[in-house]
Amino acid sequence: MQPEKTKDVTINGRMFRIGLMSPLKGDWIITQMGMKTYGDPENYSRVQDAVLGVCSILKDVNGERIPMAVYAKSPDGAPRILDPDLATDLDSIQQLIEAGLDFNFRPFFERKKKEKEKRDMLEISATLQ
């Protein structure tokens, strides 16, 4: 079954669309989690880049909802929130990052948990025989 490609969420009264990040970026983030380097400021900045890079704010334009990028890098490489209202809204940005991580990684971790439970049951069954 193919995963959903996008998910629309409402955060603090604004509509956002979260997309899937590339598998290579996702793998890098999972590796950072496993190595416990996720909290390193440089690595966390790269995580923010990956998550916010697949997020859009949905704006009403002529009665139609149009996705507009939330985030980009300046020519000098500095991160930049594009929407002026979001540029100072820590709460919404934090919730958007959390929702983006959840959308991109929850299915992966749920599958891994089920695989582990199945292996554990097989080991218990083999031990009881």
Secondary structure, 3 states (H helix, E strand, C coil): CCCCCEEEEEECCEEEEEECCCHHHHHHHHHHHHHCCCCCHHHHHHHHHHHHCCEEEEEEECCEEEEEECEEECCCCCEEECCCCCCCCHHHHHHHHHHHHHHHHHHHHHHHHHHHHHHHHHHHHHHHC
